[in-house]
Amino acid sequence: MLQFGRAAEIYKKMKRPEESSRCYEQLDNFNTAVTVLYENDLFDLAIDTIKRYTMRINVSIIYYFNVYA
């Protein structure tokens, strides 16, 4: 996991926001992933990231209710 964090920072310094954002997603740090994209005016990619986060939450909720309900 530390490798994704280091990679995200390196990509950020190299001005590669898309790659940096993907690394943050791998760490489940969607807030930072979206922020990196937003700061670089990559709004469509930020929206896609938010959609993936929402889908992940929905799947978790469905799984929880199927297992524990």
Phi, psi and omega per residue, in radians:
M1 nan -0.603 3.118
L2 -1.085 -0.502 -3.131
Q3 -1.126 -0.685 3.111
F4 -1.151 -0.666 3.116
G5 -1.125 -0.773 3.108
R6 -1.139 -0.757 3.131
A7 -1.074 -0.728 3.137
A8 -1.053 -0.757 3.134
E9 -1.171 -0.704 3.129
I10 -1.120 -0.814 3.110
Y11 -1.069 -0.654 3.126
K12 -1.108 -0.771 3.121
K13 -1.157 -0.515 -3.136
M14 -1.467 0.077 -3.111
K15 1.078 0.787 3.090
R16 -2.102 1.261 -3.012
P17 -1.106 -0.573 -3.128
E18 -1.108 -0.821 3.140
E19 -1.165 -0.707 3.106
S20 -1.048 -0.785 -3.141
S21 -1.068 -0.742 3.133
R22 -1.081 -0.674 3.091
C23 -1.119 -0.753 3.102
Y24 -1.098 -0.630 3.081
E25 -1.087 -0.716 3.125
Q26 -1.049 -0.471 3.111
L27 -1.561 0.079 -3.057
D28 1.063 0.507 3.098
N29 -1.827 1.235 -3.043
F30 -1.196 -0.538 3.135
N31 -1.053 -0.834 3.123
T32 -1.192 -0.659 3.113
A33 -1.027 -0.783 3.133
V34 -1.210 -0.711 -3.133
T35 -1.053 -0.757 3.129
V36 -1.045 -0.762 -3.141
L37 -1.190 -0.758 -3.130
Y38 -1.071 -0.764 -3.126
E39 -1.111 -0.371 -3.138
N40 -1.850 0.332 3.085
D41 1.023 0.544 3.083
L42 -1.753 1.150 -2.985
F43 -1.171 -0.689 3.130
D44 -1.103 -0.715 3.102
L45 -1.188 -0.613 3.086
A46 -1.117 -0.720 3.108
I47 -1.115 -0.723 3.093
D48 -1.070 -0.684 3.119
T49 -1.136 -0.731 3.104
I50 -1.100 -0.697 3.099
K51 -1.090 -0.741 3.108
R52 -1.110 -0.684 3.103
Y53 -1.101 -0.774 3.141
T54 -1.089 -0.739 3.115
M55 -1.102 -0.704 3.138
R56 -1.111 -0.711 3.114
I57 -1.126 -0.794 -3.132
N58 -1.066 -0.733 3.116
V59 -1.117 -0.702 3.119
S60 -1.106 -0.721 3.139
I61 -1.151 -0.787 3.130
I62 -1.073 -0.779 3.110
Y63 -1.051 -0.792 -3.124
Y64 -1.016 -0.823 -3.096
F65 -1.234 -0.534 3.087
N66 -1.259 -0.561 -3.092
V67 -1.515 -0.753 -2.982
Y68 -1.844 -0.058 -3.116
A69 -1.570 nan nan
